[in-house]
Amino acid sequence: MPIYEFHCRDCGRDFEELVLGRPEKIVCPDCGRENCEKLMSASSFFSKGADGSTTSGSAGSGCGGCAATSCATCGGGGC
């Protein structure tokens, strides 16, 4: 499902929105304004090794899952 996280630049609320296709504008559910930006969502994964062991990991927004020393290197913009 295409659920994205957004941040309202006017009132500061973070919220999720189901987005089907290309929406004209995303409207903040609190203040009703359209000054919203799409956030980078956190992700997680599970991996099963050849021996059957399971490992998991996650990457947060911005540089949380990046090995670079600065966002200028990776372009993440989270620093």
Distance bins in CASP14 RR format, pairs under 12 A and 6 or more apart:
PFRMAT RR
TARGET T0000
AUTHOR 0000-0000-0000
RMODE 2
METHOD distances of the structure
MODEL  1
1 16 0 0 0 0 0 1 0 0 0 0 0
1 17 0 0 0 0 0 1 0 0 0 0 0
1 18 1 0 0 1 0 0 0 0 0 0 0
1 19 0 0 0 0 1 0 0 0 0 0 0
1 20 0 0 0 0 1 0 0 0 0 0 0
2 16 0 0 0 0 0 1 0 0 0 0 0
2 17 0 0 0 0 1 0 0 0 0 0 0
2 18 1 0 0 1 0 0 0 0 0 0 0
2 19 1 0 1 0 0 0 0 0 0 0 0
2 20 1 0 0 1 0 0 0 0 0 0 0
2 21 1 0 0 1 0 0 0 0 0 0 0
2 22 0 0 0 0 0 1 0 0 0 0 0
2 23 0 0 0 0 0 1 0 0 0 0 0
2 38 0 0 0 0 0 1 0 0 0 0 0
2 41 0 0 0 0 0 1 0 0 0 0 0
3 15 0 0 0 0 0 1 0 0 0 0 0
3 16 1 0 1 0 0 0 0 0 0 0 0
3 17 1 0 0 1 0 0 0 0 0 0 0
3 18 1 0 1 0 0 0 0 0 0 0 0
3 19 1 0 0 1 0 0 0 0 0 0 0
3 20 0 0 0 0 0 1 0 0 0 0 0
3 38 0 0 0 0 0 1 0 0 0 0 0
3 39 0 0 0 0 0 1 0 0 0 0 0
3 41 0 0 0 0 1 0 0 0 0 0 0
4 14 0 0 0 0 0 1 0 0 0 0 0
4 15 0 0 0 0 1 0 0 0 0 0 0
4 16 1 0 0 1 0 0 0 0 0 0 0
4 17 1 0 1 0 0 0 0 0 0 0 0
4 18 0 0 0 0 1 0 0 0 0 0 0
4 19 1 0 1 0 0 0 0 0 0 0 0
4 20 0 0 0 0 0 1 0 0 0 0 0
4 21 0 0 0 0 0 1 0 0 0 0 0
4 22 0 0 0 0 0 1 0 0 0 0 0
4 23 0 0 0 0 1 0 0 0 0 0 0
4 26 0 0 0 0 1 0 0 0 0 0 0
4 36 0 0 0 0 0 1 0 0 0 0 0
4 37 0 0 0 0 0 1 0 0 0 0 0
4 38 1 0 1 0 0 0 0 0 0 0 0
4 39 1 0 0 1 0 0 0 0 0 0 0
4 40 0 0 0 0 1 0 0 0 0 0 0
4 41 1 0 0 1 0 0 0 0 0 0 0
5 13 0 0 0 0 0 1 0 0 0 0 0
5 14 1 0 0 1 0 0 0 0 0 0 0
5 15 1 0 0 1 0 0 0 0 0 0 0
5 16 1 0 1 0 0 0 0 0 0 0 0
5 17 0 0 0 0 1 0 0 0 0 0 0
5 18 0 0 0 0 0 1 0 0 0 0 0
5 19 0 0 0 0 0 1 0 0 0 0 0
5 26 0 0 0 0 0 1 0 0 0 0 0
5 36 0 0 0 0 0 1 0 0 0 0 0
5 37 0 0 0 0 1 0 0 0 0 0 0
5 38 1 0 0 1 0 0 0 0 0 0 0
5 39 1 0 1 0 0 0 0 0 0 0 0
5 40 0 0 0 0 1 0 0 0 0 0 0
5 41 1 0 1 0 0 0 0 0 0 0 0
5 42 0 0 0 0 1 0 0 0 0 0 0
5 43 0 0 0 0 0 1 0 0 0 0 0
5 60 0 0 0 0 0 1 0 0 0 0 0
5 61 0 0 0 0 1 0 0 0 0 0 0
6 12 0 0 0 0 0 1 0 0 0 0 0
6 13 0 0 0 0 1 0 0 0 0 0 0
6 14 1 0 0 1 0 0 0 0 0 0 0
6 15 1 0 1 0 0 0 0 0 0 0 0
6 16 1 0 0 1 0 0 0 0 0 0 0
6 17 1 0 1 0 0 0 0 0 0 0 0
6 18 0 0 0 0 0 1 0 0 0 0 0
6 19 0 0 0 0 1 0 0 0 0 0 0
6 23 0 0 0 0 0 1 0 0 0 0 0
6 25 0 0 0 0 0 1 0 0 0 0 0
6 26 1 0 1 0 0 0 0 0 0 0 0
6 27 0 0 0 0 1 0 0 0 0 0 0
6 28 1 0 0 1 0 0 0 0 0 0 0
6 29 0 0 0 0 1 0 0 0 0 0 0
6 30 0 0 0 0 0 1 0 0 0 0 0
6 33 0 0 0 0 0 1 0 0 0 0 0
6 34 0 0 0 0 0 1 0 0 0 0 0
6 35 0 0 0 0 0 1 0 0 0 0 0
6 36 1 0 1 0 0 0 0 0 0 0 0
6 37 1 0 0 1 0 0 0 0 0 0 0
6 38 1 0 1 0 0 0 0 0 0 0 0
6 39 1 0 0 1 0 0 0 0 0 0 0
6 40 0 0 0 0 0 1 0 0 0 0 0
6 41 0 0 0 0 0 1 0 0 0 0 0
7 13 1 0 0 1 0 0 0 0 0 0 0
7 14 1 0 1 0 0 0 0 0 0 0 0
7 15 0 0 0 0 1 0 0 0 0 0 0
7 16 0 0 0 0 0 1 0 0 0 0 0
7 17 0 0 0 0 0 1 0 0 0 0 0
7 26 0 0 0 0 0 1 0 0 0 0 0
7 28 0 0 0 0 1 0 0 0 0 0 0
7 30 0 0 0 0 0 1 0 0 0 0 0
7 35 0 0 0 0 1 0 0 0 0 0 0
7 36 1 0 0 1 0 0 0 0 0 0 0
7 37 1 0 1 0 0 0 0 0 0 0 0
7 38 0 0 0 0 1 0 0 0 0 0 0
7 39 1 0 1 0 0 0 0 0 0 0 0
7 40 0 0 0 0 0 1 0 0 0 0 0
7 41 0 0 0 0 0 1 0 0 0 0 0
7 61 0 0 0 0 0 1 0 0 0 0 0
8 14 1 0 0 1 0 0 0 0 0 0 0
8 15 1 0 0 1 0 0 0 0 0 0 0
8 17 0 0 0 0 0 1 0 0 0 0 0
8 26 0 0 0 0 1 0 0 0 0 0 0
8 27 0 0 0 0 1 0 0 0 0 0 0
8 28 1 1 0 0 0 0 0 0 0 0 0
8 29 0 0 0 0 1 0 0 0 0 0 0
8 30 1 0 0 1 0 0 0 0 0 0 0
8 31 1 0 0 1 0 0 0 0 0 0 0
8 32 0 0 0 0 1 0 0 0 0 0 0
8 33 1 0 0 1 0 0 0 0 0 0 0
8 34 0 0 0 0 1 0 0 0 0 0 0
8 35 1 0 0 1 0 0 0 0 0 0 0
8 36 1 0 1 0 0 0 0 0 0 0 0
8 37 0 0 0 0 1 0 0 0 0 0 0
8 38 0 0 0 0 0 1 0 0 0 0 0
8 39 0 0 0 0 0 1 0 0 0 0 0
9 26 0 0 0 0 0 1 0 0 0 0 0
9 28 0 0 0 0 1 0 0 0 0 0 0
9 31 0 0 0 0 0 1 0 0 0 0 0
9 33 0 0 0 0 1 0 0 0 0 0 0
9 34 0 0 0 0 1 0 0 0 0 0 0
9 35 1 0 1 0 0 0 0 0 0 0 0
9 36 1 0 0 1 0 0 0 0 0 0 0
9 37 1 0 0 1 0 0 0 0 0 0 0
9 38 0 0 0 0 0 1 0 0 0 0 0
9 39 0 0 0 0 0 1 0 0 0 0 0
10 27 0 0 0 0 0 1 0 0 0 0 0
10 28 1 0 0 1 0 0 0 0 0 0 0
10 30 0 0 0 0 1 0 0 0 0 0 0
10 31 1 0 1 0 0 0 0 0 0 0 0
10 32 0 0 0 0 1 0 0 0 0 0 0
10 33 1 0 1 0 0 0 0 0 0 0 0
10 34 0 0 0 0 1 0 0 0 0 0 0
10 35 1 0 1 0 0 0 0 0 0 0 0
10 36 0 0 0 0 1 0 0 0 0 0 0
10 37 0 0 0 0 0 1 0 0 0 0 0
11 27 0 0 0 0 0 1 0 0 0 0 0
11 28 1 0 0 1 0 0 0 0 0 0 0
11 29 0 0 0 0 1 0 0 0 0 0 0
11 30 1 0 1 0 0 0 0 0 0 0 0
11 31 1 0 1 0 0 0 0 0 0 0 0
11 32 0 0 0 0 1 0 0 0 0 0 0
11 33 1 0 0 1 0 0 0 0 0 0 0
11 35 0 0 0 0 1 0 0 0 0 0 0
11 36 0 0 0 0 1 0 0 0 0 0 0
12 28 0 0 0 0 1 0 0 0 0 0 0
12 29 0 0 0 0 0 1 0 0 0 0 0
12 30 0 0 0 0 1 0 0 0 0 0 0
12 31 0 0 0 0 1 0 0 0 0 0 0
12 33 0 0 0 0 0 1 0 0 0 0 0
12 35 0 0 0 0 1 0 0 0 0 0 0
12 36 0 0 0 0 1 0 0 0 0 0 0
12 37 0 0 0 0 0 1 0 0 0 0 0
12 39 0 0 0 0 0 1 0 0 0 0 0
13 26 0 0 0 0 0 1 0 0 0 0 0
13 27 0 0 0 0 0 1 0 0 0 0 0
13 28 1 0 0 1 0 0 0 0 0 0 0
13 29 1 0 0 1 0 0 0 0 0 0 0
13 30 1 0 1 0 0 0 0 0 0 0 0
13 31 1 0 0 1 0 0 0 0 0 0 0
13 32 0 0 0 0 0 1 0 0 0 0 0
13 33 0 0 0 0 0 1 0 0 0 0 0
13 35 0 0 0 0 0 1 0 0 0 0 0
13 36 0 0 0 0 1 0 0 0 0 0 0
13 37 0 0 0 0 0 1 0 0 0 0 0
13 39 0 0 0 0 0 1 0 0 0 0 0
14 28 0 0 0 0 0 1 0 0 0 0 0
14 29 0 0 0 0 0 1 0 0 0 0 0
14 30 0 0 0 0 0 1 0 0 0 0 0
14 36 0 0 0 0 1 0 0 0 0 0 0
14 37 0 0 0 0 0 1 0 0 0 0 0
14 38 0 0 0 0 0 1 0 0 0 0 0
14 39 1 0 0 1 0 0 0 0 0 0 0
14 41 0 0 0 0 0 1 0 0 0 0 0
14 61 0 0 0 0 0 1 0 0 0 0 0
15 26 0 0 0 0 1 0 0 0 0 0 0
15 27 0 0 0 0 0 1 0 0 0 0 0
15 28 1 0 0 1 0 0 0 0 0 0 0
15 29 1 0 1 0 0 0 0 0 0 0 0
15 30 1 0 0 1 0 0 0 0 0 0 0
15 31 0 0 0 0 0 1 0 0 0 0 0
15 32 0 0 0 0 0 1 0 0 0 0 0
15 36 0 0 0 0 1 0 0 0 0 0 0
15 37 0 0 0 0 0 1 0 0 0 0 0
15 38 0 0 0 0 0 1 0 0 0 0 0
15 39 0 0 0 0 1 0 0 0 0 0 0
16 26 0 0 0 0 0 1 0 0 0 0 0
16 29 0 0 0 0 1 0 0 0 0 0 0
16 36 0 0 0 0 0 1 0 0 0 0 0
16 38 0 0 0 0 0 1 0 0 0 0 0
16 39 0 0 0 0 1 0 0 0 0 0 0
16 41 0 0 0 0 1 0 0 0 0 0 0
17 23 0 0 0 0 1 0 0 0 0 0 0
17 25 0 0 0 0 0 1 0 0 0 0 0
17 26 1 0 1 0 0 0 0 0 0 0 0
17 27 0 0 0 0 1 0 0 0 0 0 0
17 28 0 0 0 0 1 0 0 0 0 0 0
17 29 0 0 0 0 1 0 0 0 0 0 0
17 36 0 0 0 0 1 0 0 0 0 0 0
17 37 0 0 0 0 0 1 0 0 0 0 0
17 38 0 0 0 0 1 0 0 0 0 0 0
17 39 0 0 0 0 0 1 0 0 0 0 0
17 41 0 0 0 0 0 1 0 0 0 0 0
18 26 0 0 0 0 0 1 0 0 0 0 0
19 25 0 0 0 0 0 1 0 0 0 0 0
19 26 1 0 0 1 0 0 0 0 0 0 0
19 36 0 0 0 0 0 1 0 0 0 0 0
19 38 0 0 0 0 1 0 0 0 0 0 0
23 34 0 0 0 0 0 1 0 0 0 0 0
23 36 0 0 0 0 0 1 0 0 0 0 0
23 38 0 0 0 0 0 1 0 0 0 0 0
24 34 0 0 0 0 1 0 0 0 0 0 0
25 32 0 0 0 0 0 1 0 0 0 0 0
25 33 0 0 0 0 1 0 0 0 0 0 0
25 34 1 0 1 0 0 0 0 0 0 0 0
25 35 0 0 0 0 1 0 0 0 0 0 0
25 36 1 0 0 1 0 0 0 0 0 0 0
25 37 0 0 0 0 0 1 0 0 0 0 0
26 32 0 0 0 0 0 1 0 0 0 0 0
26 33 0 0 0 0 1 0 0 0 0 0 0
26 34 1 0 0 1 0 0 0 0 0 0 0
26 35 0 0 0 0 1 0 0 0 0 0 0
26 36 1 0 1 0 0 0 0 0 0 0 0
26 37 0 0 0 0 1 0 0 0 0 0 0
26 38 1 0 0 1 0 0 0 0 0 0 0
26 39 0 0 0 0 0 1 0 0 0 0 0
27 33 1 0 0 1 0 0 0 0 0 0 0
27 34 1 0 1 0 0 0 0 0 0 0 0
27 35 0 0 0 0 1 0 0 0 0 0 0
27 36 1 0 0 1 0 0 0 0 0 0 0
28 34 1 0 0 1 0 0 0 0 0 0 0
28 35 1 0 0 1 0 0 0 0 0 0 0
28 36 1 0 1 0 0 0 0 0 0 0 0
28 37 0 0 0 0 0 1 0 0 0 0 0
29 36 0 0 0 0 0 1 0 0 0 0 0
30 36 0 0 0 0 0 1 0 0 0 0 0
38 61 0 0 0 0 0 1 0 0 0 0 0
39 60 0 0 0 0 0 1 0 0 0 0 0
39 61 1 0 0 1 0 0 0 0 0 0 0
39 62 0 0 0 0 1 0 0 0 0 0 0
39 77 0 0 0 0 0 1 0 0 0 0 0
39 78 0 0 0 0 0 1 0 0 0 0 0
40 59 0 0 0 0 1 0 0 0 0 0 0
40 60 1 0 0 1 0 0 0 0 0 0 0
40 61 1 0 1 0 0 0 0 0 0 0 0
40 62 1 0 1 0 0 0 0 0 0 0 0
40 63 0 0 0 0 1 0 0 0 0 0 0
40 64 0 0 0 0 1 0 0 0 0 0 0
40 65 0 0 0 0 0 1 0 0 0 0 0
40 66 0 0 0 0 0 1 0 0 0 0 0
40 71 0 0 0 0 0 1 0 0 0 0 0
40 74 0 0 0 0 0 1 0 0 0 0 0
40 75 0 0 0 0 0 1 0 0 0 0 0
40 76 1 0 0 1 0 0 0 0 0 0 0
40 77 0 0 0 0 1 0 0 0 0 0 0
40 78 1 0 0 1 0 0 0 0 0 0 0
41 58 0 0 0 0 0 1 0 0 0 0 0
41 59 0 0 0 0 1 0 0 0 0 0 0
41 60 0 0 0 0 1 0 0 0 0 0 0
41 61 1 0 0 1 0 0 0 0 0 0 0
41 62 0 0 0 0 0 1 0 0 0 0 0
42 57 0 0 0 0 0 1 0 0 0 0 0
42 58 1 0 0 1 0 0 0 0 0 0 0
42 59 1 0 0 1 0 0 0 0 0 0 0
42 60 1 0 1 0 0 0 0 0 0 0 0
42 61 1 0 1 0 0 0 0 0 0 0 0
42 62 0 0 0 0 1 0 0 0 0 0 0
42 64 0 0 0 0 1 0 0 0 0 0 0
42 65 0 0 0 0 1 0 0 0 0 0 0
43 56 0 0 0 0 0 1 0 0 0 0 0
43 57 0 0 0 0 1 0 0 0 0 0 0
43 58 1 0 0 1 0 0 0 0 0 0 0
43 59 1 0 1 0 0 0 0 0 0 0 0
43 60 1 0 0 1 0 0 0 0 0 0 0
43 61 0 0 0 0 1 0 0 0 0 0 0
43 62 0 0 0 0 0 1 0 0 0 0 0
43 64 0 0 0 0 0 1 0 0 0 0 0
43 65 0 0 0 0 1 0 0 0 0 0 0
44 55 0 0 0 0 0 1 0 0 0 0 0
44 56 1 0 0 1 0 0 0 0 0 0 0
44 57 1 0 1 0 0 0 0 0 0 0 0
44 58 1 0 1 0 0 0 0 0 0 0 0
44 59 1 0 0 1 0 0 0 0 0 0 0
44 60 0 0 0 0 1 0 0 0 0 0 0
44 65 0 0 0 0 0 1 0 0 0 0 0
45 54 0 0 0 0 0 1 0 0 0 0 0
45 55 0 0 0 0 1 0 0 0 0 0 0
45 56 1 0 0 1 0 0 0 0 0 0 0
45 57 1 0 1 0 0 0 0 0 0 0 0
45 58 1 0 0 1 0 0 0 0 0 0 0
45 59 0 0 0 0 1 0 0 0 0 0 0
45 65 0 0 0 0 0 1 0 0 0 0 0
46 52 0 0 0 0 0 1 0 0 0 0 0
46 53 0 0 0 0 0 1 0 0 0 0 0
46 54 1 0 0 1 0 0 0 0 0 0 0
46 55 1 0 0 1 0 0 0 0 0 0 0
46 56 1 0 1 0 0 0 0 0 0 0 0
46 57 1 0 0 1 0 0 0 0 0 0 0
46 58 0 0 0 0 0 1 0 0 0 0 0
47 53 0 0 0 0 1 0 0 0 0 0 0
47 54 1 0 0 1 0 0 0 0 0 0 0
47 55 1 0 1 0 0 0 0 0 0 0 0
47 56 1 0 0 1 0 0 0 0 0 0 0
47 57 0 0 0 0 1 0 0 0 0 0 0
48 54 1 0 1 0 0 0 0 0 0 0 0
48 55 0 0 0 0 1 0 0 0 0 0 0
48 56 0 0 0 0 0 1 0 0 0 0 0
49 55 1 0 0 1 0 0 0 0 0 0 0
49 56 0 0 0 0 0 1 0 0 0 0 0
57 64 0 0 0 0 0 1 0 0 0 0 0
57 65 0 0 0 0 1 0 0 0 0 0 0
58 64 0 0 0 0 1 0 0 0 0 0 0
58 65 0 0 0 0 1 0 0 0 0 0 0
59 65 1 1 0 0 0 0 0 0 0 0 0
59 66 1 0 0 1 0 0 0 0 0 0 0
59 67 0 0 0 0 0 1 0 0 0 0 0
59 74 0 0 0 0 0 1 0 0 0 0 0
59 76 0 0 0 0 0 1 0 0 0 0 0
59 78 0 0 0 0 0 1 0 0 0 0 0
60 66 0 0 0 0 1 0 0 0 0 0 0
60 76 0 0 0 0 0 1 0 0 0 0 0
60 78 0 0 0 0 1 0 0 0 0 0 0
61 71 0 0 0 0 0 1 0 0 0 0 0
61 76 0 0 0 0 1 0 0 0 0 0 0
61 77 0 0 0 0 1 0 0 0 0 0 0
61 78 1 0 0 1 0 0 0 0 0 0 0
61 79 0 0 0 0 0 1 0 0 0 0 0
62 68 0 0 0 0 0 1 0 0 0 0 0
62 70 0 0 0 0 0 1 0 0 0 0 0
62 71 1 0 0 1 0 0 0 0 0 0 0
62 74 0 0 0 0 1 0 0 0 0 0 0
62 75 0 0 0 0 1 0 0 0 0 0 0
62 76 1 0 1 0 0 0 0 0 0 0 0
62 77 1 0 1 0 0 0 0 0 0 0 0
62 78 1 1 0 0 0 0 0 0 0 0 0
62 79 1 0 0 1 0 0 0 0 0 0 0
63 69 0 0 0 0 1 0 0 0 0 0 0
63 70 0 0 0 0 1 0 0 0 0 0 0
63 71 1 0 1 0 0 0 0 0 0 0 0
63 72 0 0 0 0 0 1 0 0 0 0 0
63 73 0 0 0 0 1 0 0 0 0 0 0
63 74 1 0 0 1 0 0 0 0 0 0 0
63 75 0 0 0 0 1 0 0 0 0 0 0
63 76 1 0 0 1 0 0 0 0 0 0 0
63 77 1 0 0 1 0 0 0 0 0 0 0
63 78 1 0 1 0 0 0 0 0 0 0 0
63 79 1 0 1 0 0 0 0 0 0 0 0
64 71 0 0 0 0 0 1 0 0 0 0 0
64 74 0 0 0 0 0 1 0 0 0 0 0
64 76 0 0 0 0 1 0 0 0 0 0 0
64 77 0 0 0 0 0 1 0 0 0 0 0
64 78 0 0 0 0 1 0 0 0 0 0 0
64 79 0 0 0 0 1 0 0 0 0 0 0
65 71 0 0 0 0 0 1 0 0 0 0 0
65 74 0 0 0 0 1 0 0 0 0 0 0
65 76 0 0 0 0 1 0 0 0 0 0 0
65 78 0 0 0 0 0 1 0 0 0 0 0
65 79 0 0 0 0 0 1 0 0 0 0 0
66 72 0 0 0 0 0 1 0 0 0 0 0
66 73 0 0 0 0 1 0 0 0 0 0 0
66 74 1 0 1 0 0 0 0 0 0 0 0
66 75 0 0 0 0 1 0 0 0 0 0 0
66 76 1 0 0 1 0 0 0 0 0 0 0
66 77 0 0 0 0 1 0 0 0 0 0 0
66 78 0 0 0 0 1 0 0 0 0 0 0
66 79 0 0 0 0 1 0 0 0 0 0 0
67 73 0 0 0 0 1 0 0 0 0 0 0
67 74 0 0 0 0 1 0 0 0 0 0 0
68 74 1 1 0 0 0 0 0 0 0 0 0
68 75 0 0 0 0 1 0 0 0 0 0 0
68 76 0 0 0 0 1 0 0 0 0 0 0
68 77 0 0 0 0 0 1 0 0 0 0 0
68 78 0 0 0 0 0 1 0 0 0 0 0
68 79 0 0 0 0 1 0 0 0 0 0 0
69 79 0 0 0 0 1 0 0 0 0 0 0
70 76 0 0 0 0 1 0 0 0 0 0 0
70 77 0 0 0 0 1 0 0 0 0 0 0
70 78 0 0 0 0 0 1 0 0 0 0 0
70 79 1 0 0 1 0 0 0 0 0 0 0
71 77 1 0 1 0 0 0 0 0 0 0 0
71 78 1 0 1 0 0 0 0 0 0 0 0
71 79 1 0 1 0 0 0 0 0 0 0 0
72 78 0 0 0 0 0 1 0 0 0 0 0
72 79 0 0 0 0 1 0 0 0 0 0 0
73 79 0 0 0 0 1 0 0 0 0 0 0
END
